[in-house]
Amino acid sequence: MDMRLFLLKREGESVPTRLKIKVISNLNSFADNDISFEEFSSLKDMFGGLSGALKSSEFIVIAVTAGIYNKTKLKLMSALSLKAEENKELAEKLSKLGLEEEKYAQNVKMPEKAVVFPTEDGTLSGFLVKKGKQQIALIPLAEDYTDYAVKRGLVPYLTSGSAPKAVPAKPEKSEPEKEKKPQKIAFTQNEKEVALRTLNILKENDVTISVNGNANSNALKDLGDELDGFYDYFSFTPHIEDRGDYNVTDYTAQMARSAKGLSKADLGACISDIFSTEECDFICISVATDKSALVRKLYKDEMETDEQFIAGATEELFALISEKVNGSGSVGIEISQDEAPEEEKEPISKGKKIALAVLAVILVAAIAACALYFVKFKGKKEEQTTAPTTTAVAETTTKAPEKHQTMTFSELVRYEAVNGIQTNDDKQEDAETTTAGAIDNTAQPEQDDASAQTKDGRPVQITINGNKVETVEGIARIIEAEMDKSTEPEALKAQAIVVYTYLKYRNTDWSIDNLTIAEAYSQEVYDAIYPVLGGTGRYIAYNDAAAFTPVTRMSAGMTAVSEHIFGAEMAREYLNGVDSASDREEDKYQVDHRFTADEIRTAITKYDDGITLGDNSAEWLEIKQHDTAANANVGYVQTIRVGDKELSGYVFIYEVMKGSDLNSTAFNITVNEDGSFTITTFGEGCGVGLSQSGAIKMAKDGKTFDQILAYYYPGTSIAEDAV
């Protein structure tokens, strides 16, 4: 996608670097590979460039210095044949300023139907207008006006599709929003476990930490008081930094560096006070070496108390220390005095993805030399901050899969159970004979050699569809693709372990393709699964090896026997079917699908034109063998006669009737008086293994993730891979 930024200034005029930085830092989240930046010193030259851009670019941003802004606005409207009108909101603001008539007229005029980005006093307001297939934005380059037009106007419009009303600036506060009284914070068991693991890692590596002794450092002391040997590895320095002109992120990094510099510790650390913006409250945490500081920004949930927020931030700081000591990949921004920071981007949120599909935004090459890009942590939105650097924006490494080439996790496990597990070697060998997204037909039975699967421990990253992603994030996105974020946490934990186990079972170096994953993941899912995958990788084990872990959305009332669905090679003692009666109470448990005789004939012939169908359509289909998952007369079909051939229920549903939205191999068939067929399905999915619906019901009844897994995979146990 082609995108353009035009910067217009008067001849001989220089544009302050900080203004360029504001534009870059506020818009870099939308940056794409195909971008261009051009700078002009005359309207004539700029309009020449604009003429070319209108032929190819879907989105154009024109940034103009204050002295010629209104003149450019009026010329642009005229050149594009945009009808002008007085904007009522701007008129109200400008009427209070006592402007000369000409200046008032210049500032109040906006294109008809434009999205206006008002500044605080109304002057030099920006706008976005559609012209044919293009969208063109005009923004000012003039101190605080740039921030209003871009950060409070254009960016919110791109992410939400609506233009916010201008509000007075509310800068980050130099003091905490609320004074904290010294008091003990109650920590959860999980927070204590994370702190203990961090302490053990410090002991193993003989690394010491010095913490900046600001107000919230007391939370670390509160937690540390409960850990033996804590003060052998943690020390606290006086808090002596004045924030001055630092932004919050740089200030936190500086406090961590100061703690390191004032001590003989190997690393410095800091947890900031709680700061507030218009949108939210946040805390920054940082871990520093001699040369750089890693900073992570955390956001407060609406229902979270300050104490809970600080406790959670304390846990995150312990986790960040562990990551730093282990040298594993960490989500955050590395702030260095002599090295350019590298951006780690999380998946673009749905709103931004939509914006990217239609829009294109700017800037990198020519003026990226001044931008510092902040990471969005755990799916939260984060404002951008700037600092000196010498490199351009890092490209995002996580790409959304192409829908037509991918399947959800439960679908992919089901497919691979029958068709075999795809490996990179298979893809290389079959490149000339298979289509994109195909999976090879070499079955891979369950592994017997446990050491081959566990020797490397839990990976820091996994590879999904060719893109590397942090392990917990990747699994969160896999889960988000087919489960609701409001699902019971224990059910989400169970699903996360199922996913991790299958990735381990596949034994393909933690790489998987053809998998549908969500573009972003929610805080709810991440927080639910982190306890079971964050510090270690918990998996379902059978005979000391990772188990085969299929899942189904909803069983037919009992889960199916693996070999009845997938064939004898996939028989497993722990997949012989268990009761899941609560699934019968779910919506869409029983679904009728009606087909004409011609539709059935066409489907059968397309699958195998060698199948002979008689003249009597009522005799075409006959279920020969099934279990009693739904009731005494209906269950998962093992064998069905189709014309003169017998097929498995799996083949009939997923191959013969492919594309007919039949969602379960538990079904019956009724021939109607008019000769049509009604195929009634029960449940949803392959029917084998964990029932997601049943797991949710068990979690609501108070069952824990390990109890859920023990029920649906009887005879297995939970094992752990250390990071």
C-alpha positions in Angstrom: 0.0 0.0 0.0 1.4 3.3 -1.1 1.4 6.1 1.5 2.7 9.7 1.4 3.7 12.5 3.7 4.2 16.0 2.3 5.9 18.5 4.6 5.4 22.1 3.3 7.4 25.1 4.6 8.3 28.5 3.3 11.5 28.8 1.3 14.4 29.2 3.6 12.3 28.2 6.6 13.4 25.4 8.9 11.0 23.1 10.7 11.9 22.3 14.4 13.0 18.7 14.7 10.7 18.3 17.7 7.7 19.0 15.5 8.7 16.3 13.1 9.2 14.0 16.0 5.6 14.6 17.2 4.2 13.6 13.9 6.4 10.5 13.6 5.9 9.3 17.2 2.1 9.7 17.0 1.7 8.1 13.6 4.4 5.4 13.5 2.0 2.6 14.6 0.4 2.8 11.1 3.6 2.7 9.2 4.0 0.3 6.3 6.7 -0.8 4.0 5.6 1.3 1.0 5.9 4.8 2.4 7.5 7.9 1.1 8.3 11.3 2.6 8.8 14.5 0.6 9.6 18.0 1.7 8.7 21.2 -0.3 9.4 24.9 0.1 6.7 26.1 -2.3 3.0 25.5 -3.0 3.8 25.0 -6.7 6.3 22.2 -6.0 4.0 20.6 -3.4 1.0 20.5 -5.7 3.2 18.9 -8.4 4.1 16.1 -6.0 0.5 15.9 -4.9 -0.7 15.4 -8.4 1.4 12.3 -8.8 0.5 11.0 -5.4 -3.2 11.2 -6.1 -2.7 8.7 -8.9 -1.2 6.0 -6.7 -1.6 6.7 -3.0 -4.6 5.8 -0.9 -3.7 8.1 2.0 -1.9 11.4 2.0 -0.9 13.6 4.9 0.2 17.1 4.3 2.0 18.8 7.2 2.3 22.6 6.8 4.1 25.2 8.9 2.1 27.8 10.7 2.9 30.9 8.6 1.4 29.4 5.4 -1.0 26.9 6.9 -4.3 28.7 6.2 -3.2 29.8 2.8 -2.3 26.2 1.9 -5.6 25.0 3.3 -7.6 27.3 1.0 -5.4 26.6 -2.0 -5.8 22.8 -1.4 -9.6 23.1 -1.2 -9.6 25.0 -4.4 -7.3 22.7 -6.2 -9.3 19.6 -5.2 -12.6 21.4 -5.9 -13.8 20.9 -2.3 -16.8 23.0 -1.3 -16.0 25.2 1.7 -18.3 25.8 4.7 -18.0 27.4 8.1 -17.4 24.8 10.8 -19.8 25.5 13.7 -17.5 24.1 16.4 -14.6 26.2 15.2 -16.8 29.2 14.9 -17.7 29.0 18.5 -14.1 28.7 19.6 -12.8 31.4 17.2 -15.5 33.9 18.2 -13.9 34.2 21.6 -10.5 35.2 20.3 -11.4 38.5 18.7 -9.5 37.7 15.4 -9.4 40.0 12.5 -12.2 39.2 10.0 -9.8 37.8 7.4 -8.0 35.5 9.9 -11.3 34.4 11.3 -12.6 33.5 7.8 -9.4 31.6 7.0 -9.5 29.6 10.2 -13.2 28.8 10.3 -13.5 27.5 6.7 -13.3 23.7 6.3 -14.1 21.4 3.4 -17.7 20.2 3.4 -18.1 16.8 5.0 -14.6 16.8 6.2 -13.6 15.2 9.5 -12.3 18.2 11.5 -9.6 18.0 14.2 -10.1 21.1 16.3 -7.2 22.6 18.2 -7.8 24.1 21.7 -8.5 27.6 20.5 -9.7 26.6 17.0 -6.9 28.2 15.0 -4.8 26.0 12.7 -7.2 23.1 13.0 -6.6 20.0 10.9 -8.9 17.9 8.9 -9.3 14.8 6.8 -11.4 14.6 3.7 -12.2 11.9 1.2 -11.6 12.6 -2.5 -12.5 9.7 -4.8 -10.5 6.7 -3.6 -8.0 8.9 -1.7 -8.1 10.2 1.9 -6.2 13.4 2.4 -5.3 14.9 5.8 -4.0 18.4 6.5 -2.2 19.0 9.8 -0.2 22.0 11.2 3.4 22.0 12.2 3.3 24.5 15.0 4.2 23.6 18.6 1.2 22.5 20.5 -1.1 22.6 17.5 0.6 19.6 16.0 -0.1 17.5 19.1 -3.8 18.4 19.0 -4.3 17.8 15.3 -2.4 14.5 15.2 -2.5 12.9 18.7 -6.0 14.2 19.6 -7.5 14.1 16.1 -6.0 12.1 13.3 -4.8 9.1 15.3 -8.0 8.6 17.3 -9.9 8.9 14.0 -7.7 6.2 12.4 -8.1 3.8 15.3 -11.8 4.3 16.0 -13.3 5.9 12.9 -14.7 8.9 14.8 -13.3 12.3 15.5 -13.0 13.2 19.1 -13.9 16.7 20.3 -11.0 18.9 21.3 -10.2 19.0 25.0 -7.6 20.9 27.0 -4.3 19.2 27.1 -3.7 17.1 30.2 0.0 16.4 30.4 1.4 13.5 32.4 1.6 14.5 36.0 5.0 15.0 37.6 3.6 13.7 40.8 1.5 10.6 41.4 -2.3 11.1 41.0 -2.9 9.8 44.5 -0.5 9.9 47.4 0.3 6.4 48.6 0.3 5.7 52.3 3.0 3.3 53.5 1.1 0.1 53.9 1.6 -3.6 53.3 0.2 -4.8 50.0 -1.6 -8.2 49.9 0.0 -10.3 47.1 -1.6 -13.2 45.4 0.0 -16.6 45.4 0.9 -16.3 41.8 2.7 -13.0 42.4 4.6 -14.6 45.2 5.6 -17.5 43.0 6.9 -15.2 40.2 9.0 -13.3 42.8 10.4 -16.6 44.1 11.3 -17.8 40.7 13.1 -14.6 40.0 15.0 -14.8 43.2 16.1 -18.4 42.3 17.2 -17.2 38.9 19.3 -14.5 40.5 20.8 -17.1 42.8 21.6 -19.4 40.0 23.3 -16.7 37.9 24.8 -14.8 40.9 23.3 -11.5 39.8 22.4 -8.7 42.1 19.7 -6.0 41.6 19.6 -2.4 43.0 16.1 -0.8 43.1 15.4 2.9 43.0 13.9 3.7 46.4 10.9 5.7 45.3 7.5 5.3 46.9 6.4 2.1 45.0 9.6 0.4 45.7 8.1 -0.4 49.1 5.9 -2.9 47.3 9.0 -4.9 46.3 10.2 -4.8 49.9 6.8 -6.0 51.1 7.0 -9.0 48.8 10.7 -9.5 49.4 10.1 -9.7 53.2 8.3 -13.0 52.6 11.3 -14.6 50.6 14.3 -16.1 52.3 17.6 -14.6 51.0 15.8 -11.7 49.2 18.1 -9.0 50.6 21.2 -11.0 49.6 20.3 -10.2 45.9 18.2 -7.0 46.2 19.3 -3.6 47.6 17.6 -0.2 47.5 19.2 3.1 46.7 17.9 6.6 47.7 15.4 8.2 45.3 17.2 11.4 44.2 16.1 12.1 40.6 14.1 15.2 39.7 11.9 14.5 36.8 12.5 17.8 35.2 11.7 17.7 31.4 11.9 13.9 31.2 8.8 12.1 29.8 7.6 9.3 32.1 9.3 6.5 30.2 12.7 8.2 30.0 12.3 9.2 33.6 11.8 5.6 34.7 14.7 4.5 32.7 16.9 7.1 34.3 15.8 6.1 37.8 16.8 2.5 37.0 20.1 3.6 35.7 20.7 5.8 38.7 20.0 2.8 41.0 22.6 0.9 39.1 25.1 3.7 39.2 24.7 4.4 42.9 25.5 0.8 43.8 27.7 -2.1 43.0 24.8 -4.2 41.8 24.8 -5.9 38.4 21.5 -4.4 37.3 19.3 -1.4 38.3 15.5 -1.5 38.5 12.6 0.9 39.1 8.9 0.8 39.4 7.4 4.3 38.9 4.5 6.0 40.6 1.1 5.8 39.1 0.6 8.4 36.4 -2.5 9.6 34.7 -3.5 10.7 31.2 -7.0 11.5 29.9 -7.4 7.9 28.8 -6.0 5.8 31.7 -3.6 5.4 34.7 -0.3 3.7 34.1 2.9 2.6 35.7 6.3 2.1 34.0 8.8 -0.5 35.1 12.5 -0.7 34.0 15.6 -2.8 34.3 18.9 -1.2 33.4 22.5 -2.2 32.6 25.5 0.1 32.3 24.5 0.9 28.7 20.8 0.7 28.4 17.5 0.4 30.1 14.5 -1.8 29.2 11.2 0.0 29.9 7.7 -1.5 29.9 4.5 0.4 30.4 1.6 -1.1 32.2 -2.0 0.0 32.2 -4.6 -0.1 35.0 -7.8 -1.9 34.5 -11.1 0.0 35.3 -12.0 -2.3 38.2 -8.5 -2.6 39.6 -7.6 -0.8 42.9 -4.3 1.1 43.2 -3.0 -1.6 45.5 -3.9 -4.4 43.0 -2.3 -2.4 40.2 0.9 -1.9 42.1 1.0 -5.5 43.1 0.6 -6.6 39.5 3.3 -4.1 38.4 5.6 -5.5 41.1 5.0 -9.0 39.7 5.8 -7.7 36.2 9.0 -6.1 37.4 10.2 -9.4 38.9 9.3 -11.2 35.6 11.2 -8.5 33.6 14.2 -9.0 35.8 14.1 -12.7 35.1 13.8 -12.1 31.3 16.8 -9.8 31.4 19.0 -12.1 33.5 18.1 -15.1 31.3 18.7 -13.1 28.1 15.3 -14.1 26.8 13.2 -11.8 24.5 11.4 -9.1 26.4 8.5 -7.0 25.4 9.5 -3.4 26.0 11.7 -0.6 24.7 15.5 -0.6 25.0 16.6 2.9 25.7 20.3 3.4 25.0 22.5 6.4 24.8 24.6 5.1 21.9 22.5 2.5 20.3 19.2 2.9 18.4 16.2 1.3 20.1 14.5 -1.6 18.4 10.7 -1.7 18.2 8.9 -4.9 19.1 5.3 -4.5 17.8 2.4 -6.4 19.1 -0.3 -7.5 16.7 -2.3 -4.5 15.4 -5.6 -4.1 17.1 -8.8 -4.7 15.1 -9.5 -1.0 14.8 -6.0 -0.2 13.6 -6.1 -3.2 11.2 -9.2 -1.8 9.6 -7.6 1.6 9.3 -4.5 0.1 7.7 -6.7 -1.7 5.1 -8.1 1.6 3.9 -5.5 4.1 4.9 -1.8 4.5 4.8 0.3 6.7 6.9 3.8 7.8 6.7 7.1 8.7 7.7 10.3 6.9 8.3 13.2 7.2 6.0 14.0 10.9 5.8 13.0 11.9 9.3 13.0 8.7 11.4 16.3 9.7 12.8 14.5 11.3 15.8 11.9 8.8 16.9 11.7 6.4 19.8 8.9 3.9 19.5 7.1 2.6 22.5 5.8 -1.0 22.6 2.2 -1.7 23.3 2.3 -4.3 26.1 -0.2 -7.1 26.4 -2.7 -5.8 23.9 -3.0 -2.4 25.6 -2.9 0.9 23.6 0.1 3.0 24.5 0.9 6.6 23.5 4.2 7.2 21.8 7.2 9.0 23.3 10.3 10.4 21.6 14.1 10.4 22.2 17.2 10.6 20.0 17.9 7.6 17.8 19.6 6.9 14.5 17.5 4.2 12.8 14.2 4.0 11.0 11.1 2.3 12.3 11.5 -1.5 12.8 9.1 -3.5 10.6 6.5 -5.5 12.5 7.3 -9.2 12.4 3.8 -10.6 13.1 1.6 -10.9 10.1 -2.0 -11.9 10.1 -2.5 -15.3 8.4 -4.5 -15.5 5.1 -7.9 -16.8 6.1 -8.3 -19.1 3.1 -5.0 -20.9 4.0 -5.6 -21.4 7.7 -7.7 -23.3 10.2 -8.5 -22.8 13.8 -6.5 -24.8 16.3 -9.2 -27.5 16.8 -9.7 -27.8 13.1 -6.0 -28.1 12.4 -5.5 -30.8 15.0 -8.4 -32.7 13.6 -7.0 -32.4 10.1 -3.5 -33.4 11.0 -4.8 -36.4 13.0 -6.1 -37.9 9.7 -3.7 -36.4 7.1 -0.5 -36.2 9.0 1.6 -33.5 10.6 3.2 -31.0 8.3 6.9 -30.3 8.7 9.2 -27.8 7.0 10.9 -30.7 5.1 7.5 -31.8 3.8 6.7 -28.4 2.5 10.1 -28.2 0.8 9.6 -31.5 -0.9 6.0 -30.9 -1.9 6.4 -27.3 -3.1 5.9 -28.1 -6.7 2.9 -30.4 -6.3 0.9 -28.9 -3.4 -1.1 -25.7 -3.2 -0.5 -23.1 -0.5 -1.8 -24.3 2.8 -1.8 -28.0 1.9 -0.7 -30.5 4.6 1.2 -33.6 3.7 -0.2 -37.1 4.2 2.5 -38.7 6.2 1.0 -39.6 9.6 3.1 -39.0 12.7 2.3 -41.1 15.7 2.7 -40.0 19.2 6.3 -39.7 20.4 7.8 -42.3 22.7 11.1 -40.5 23.3 10.3 -37.9 26.0 13.9 -36.6 26.1 13.6 -35.5 22.4 10.7 -33.2 23.3 11.7 -31.8 26.7 15.5 -31.3 26.4 15.2 -27.7 25.2 12.6 -26.6 27.8 9.8 -24.1 27.1 10.7 -22.0 24.1 10.9 -18.2 24.5 9.3 -17.9 21.0 7.2 -20.1 18.8 6.8 -19.8 15.0 3.3 -19.5 13.6 2.8 -19.3 9.9 6.4 -18.4 9.4 6.5 -15.6 12.0 8.2 -15.8 15.3 6.2 -14.6 18.3 6.7 -14.8 22.1 5.3 -18.1 23.4 2.5 -16.8 25.7 1.5 -14.2 23.2 1.3 -16.7 20.4 -0.8 -19.2 22.4 -3.1 -16.3 23.5 -3.7 -15.4 19.9 -4.4 -19.0 19.0 -7.0 -19.2 21.8 -8.5 -15.8 20.9 -9.2 -17.1 17.4 -11.9 -19.5 18.6 -12.7 -18.8 22.3 -14.3 -15.8 23.9 -12.1 -13.6 26.1 -14.8 -13.7 28.8 -14.5 -17.5 29.1 -13.8 -18.8 32.6 -10.0 -18.4 33.4 -9.6 -22.0 34.4 -11.1 -23.1 31.1 -8.7 -20.8 29.3 -5.8 -22.2 31.2 -6.8 -25.7 30.2 -7.1 -24.7 26.6 -3.6 -23.0 26.7 -2.0 -26.2 28.1 -3.8 -28.2 25.3 -2.3 -25.9 22.7 1.1 -26.0 24.2 1.0 -29.7 24.5 0.1 -30.2 20.9 2.8 -27.9 19.7 5.2 -30.0 21.7 3.7 -33.3 20.5 4.1 -32.3 16.9 7.9 -32.2 17.4 8.5 -29.7 14.6 10.8 -27.3 16.5 7.9 -25.3 17.9 6.8 -24.3 14.4 3.3 -24.6 13.0 1.7 -23.4 9.8 -1.8 -23.1 8.3 -3.1 -21.9 11.7 -5.7 -19.1 12.2 -4.6 -16.7 14.9 -6.2 -13.6 16.2 -4.7 -10.2 15.1 -4.6 -9.2 18.7 -5.1 -10.8 22.1 -7.0 -9.5 25.1 -5.7 -8.8 28.6 -8.2 -11.3 30.0 -6.8 -14.2 28.0 -3.2 -13.2 28.6 -3.7 -12.9 32.3 -5.5 -16.2 32.5 -2.9 -18.3 30.7 0.3 -16.6 31.9 0.3 -18.5 35.2 0.5 -21.9 33.4 2.8 -20.8 30.6 4.7 -17.7 31.7 7.4 -19.2 34.0 7.2 -22.7 32.7 5.5 -24.6 30.0 2.9 -27.0 31.4 1.9 -29.8 29.2 -0.2 -33.0 29.3 2.0 -36.0 29.6 1.3 -39.7 29.0 4.1 -42.3 29.4 6.6 -39.4 29.9 5.8 -37.9 26.5 3.6 -35.1 25.3 0.1 -36.4 24.7 -2.0 -36.1 21.5 -4.5 -33.4 22.5 -7.4 -32.9 20.1 -10.3 -30.6 21.2 -13.9 -30.1 20.2 -16.0 -27.1 20.5 -19.0 -29.0 21.9 -19.4 -32.8 22.2 -22.6 -34.7 21.4 -23.1 -35.4 25.1 -20.1 -37.7 25.3 -16.7 -37.2 23.7 -15.8 -39.7 21.0 -13.3 -42.5 20.9 -10.3 -41.3 19.0 -9.8 -44.4 16.7 -13.5 -44.3 15.8 -13.0 -40.8 14.3 -9.4 -40.7 13.2 -8.6 -44.3 12.5 -6.8 -47.1 14.3 -3.4 -45.4 14.1 -4.7 -42.6 16.4 -6.0 -44.8 19.1 -5.1 -43.5 22.6 -6.0 -45.0 26.0 -6.8 -41.6 27.3 -9.1 -40.7 24.4 -11.8 -43.4 24.8 -14.7 -41.0 25.5 -16.1 -39.4 28.7 -19.5 -38.1 29.6 -20.0 -34.4 28.8 -23.8 -34.2 29.3 -23.8 -30.4 29.9 -23.0 -29.9 26.2 -26.5 -31.0 25.4 -27.8 -27.8 27.0 -25.8 -25.5 24.8 -27.2 -23.3 22.0 -26.9 -24.9 18.5 -26.3 -28.3 20.1 -28.7 -29.8 17.5 -28.8 -28.3 14.0 -30.8 -29.4 11.0 -29.3 -29.1 7.6 -31.6 -29.6 4.6 -30.3 -30.7 1.1 -32.0 -31.6 -2.1 -31.4 -34.9 -3.7 -29.5 -33.1 -6.5 -27.2 -31.5 -3.9 -26.5 -34.8 -2.3 -25.8 -36.4 -5.7 -23.5 -33.6 -6.7 -21.5 -33.8 -3.5 -21.1 -37.6 -3.7 -20.1 -37.5 -7.4 -17.6 -34.7 -6.8 -16.0 -36.7 -4.1 -15.9 -40.0 -6.0 -17.6 -40.3 -9.4 -17.1 -44.1 -9.1 -19.8 -44.4 -6.4 -23.0 -45.9 -7.9 -26.3 -44.3 -6.7 -29.5 -46.1 -7.4 -32.7 -44.6 -8.8 -34.3 -44.5 -5.3 -32.6 -41.5 -3.5 -34.0 -42.7 -0.2 -31.5 -45.6 -0.4 -28.4 -43.5 -1.1 -27.3 -43.0 2.5 -27.5 -45.4 5.4 -25.7 -45.1 8.8 -24.3 -48.5 9.6 -22.5 -48.0 12.9 -22.4 -45.3 15.5 -22.0 -44.9 19.3 -24.6 -43.5 21.7 -23.0 -40.1 22.4 -26.3 -38.2 21.8 -28.8 -40.8 22.8 -29.5 -44.5 22.2 -30.2 -43.9 18.5 -27.7 -41.2 17.6 -24.0 -40.7 18.1 -20.7 -40.4 16.4 -20.9 -42.2 13.1 -18.2 -44.8 12.5 -19.5 -46.2 9.2 -22.0 -44.9 6.7 -23.0 -46.5 3.4 -22.9 -44.0 0.5 -24.4 -45.6 -2.6 -22.4 -48.8 -3.0 -19.5 -47.9 -0.8 -18.9 -47.7 2.9 -17.1 -44.6 4.3 -16.2 -43.4 7.8 -18.4 -40.7 9.3 -15.4 -38.4 9.3 -14.9 -38.8 5.5 -18.6 -38.2 4.9 -18.8 -35.0 6.9 -15.4 -33.4 6.1 -14.8 -34.7 2.6 -18.0 -35.8 0.9 -20.1 -32.9 2.3 -17.1 -30.5 2.4 -18.3 -26.9 2.4 -21.8 -27.7 3.6 -21.3 -26.4 7.1 -22.0 -29.8 8.7 -20.1 -29.3 12.0 -20.1 -32.7 13.7 -19.5 -36.3 13.0 -22.4 -37.1 15.3 -25.4 -37.0 13.1 -28.5 -38.8 11.7 -30.2 -38.6 8.3 -33.9 -38.3 7.5 -35.3 -38.6 4.0 -38.2 -36.2 3.6 -41.5 -36.8 1.7 -40.3 -34.5 -1.1 -37.1 -36.6 -1.6 -34.9 -34.1 0.2 -32.5 -35.0 3.0 -32.3 -33.5 6.5 -28.9 -34.2 8.1 -29.1 -33.3 11.8 -25.8 -32.8 13.6 -25.2 -33.0 17.4 -22.5 -31.0 19.0 -19.7 -29.2 17.1 -16.3 -30.4 16.1 -14.5 -33.7 15.8 -15.8 -34.8 19.2 -12.5 -36.1 20.5 -10.7 -34.9 23.6 -11.4 -31.7 25.5 -14.9 -30.3 25.0 -14.4 -26.5 25.2 -18.1 -26.1 26.2 -17.8 -28.8 28.9 -14.6 -27.3 30.2 -16.3 -23.9 30.6 -19.1 -25.6 32.6 -16.7 -27.4 34.8 -14.8 -24.1 35.5 -18.0 -22.4 36.4 -18.7 -25.3 38.9 -15.4 -24.6 40.6 -13.1 -27.1 38.9 -9.5 -26.1 38.2 -7.6 -26.4 35.0 -5.8 -29.6 36.1 -9.0 -31.2 37.2 -10.6 -30.3 33.8 -7.7 -31.8 31.9 -7.6 -35.0 34.1 -11.3 -35.5 33.3 -11.1 -35.1 29.5 -7.7 -36.9 29.2 -8.0 -39.6 31.9 -4.7 -41.3 32.8 -2.5 -38.4 31.8 -0.6 -36.0 34.1 0.6 -32.4 34.0 4.4 -32.0 33.4 6.5 -28.9 33.1 9.1 -27.5 30.8 11.4 -24.9 32.4 12.1 -21.8 30.5 
